[in-house]
Amino acid sequence: MVGEDLRQGRLVRLLPDWHISTIQLQAVYPANRHIAVKVRRFVSFLAGKLRT
C-alpha cells in the first residue's frame, strides 16, 4: 500500500527489521437476506486489495 511512497522517499522506514505477520480478515453478513450492492462491492473491493 505504501511501496511507491517508500520508493519515492515520501515515507521513511523507521524499523526496517520489523515486519508484521499476516492477519485474517473476514466479512460477516447474514446469508439469508438480500445483500445491498454497496456491501457486495465493498467486500469485493477489499478482497481484491488485500489478497496476497
N, C-alpha and C positions, 0 to 999 in steps of 0.2 A: 504494500500500500504506500510506502514511503520511499521505495527504492530509488525512484527518479530524483526525489528531493535530496537524498543522501549523495547520489552521484553528482548532482549539480552543486553540492556544497551549501544548500539552503538549510539543511539539518546536519547536525554533527552527532556521531555515535558516542554516547557518554561511557557506556560499559561494553566495550567491544567483545569481551569474553563471555558475556552473559547472554543466554538465549532462553526464551520461554518455550515450554513444551506445547504440543498441540492440545487444543481443547475440543470437547464435543459440544456442539450446539444443536438444539432441537427446536423445531416449531411445533407447538401443540395447539390443536384446534379441534372442535367437535367434528367427527366424521359423518354424523348422521344429519347434518344441516347443510344448507347451501352456503358455500364459502364465497364471500364477496370477491369480485375480480381484483380489487385493490390488494386484498390479503394474499391471494394466489400469486399475483405479480411480484409483490414484495418478497414472499418466500422464495420464488424462483430467482429473483434478482440476488438475494443474499446467498442462495445455494451456488449460483454461478460465480459470485465474487469470492466466496470463502472456500470453494472446492480446492483441494490440494492435489 
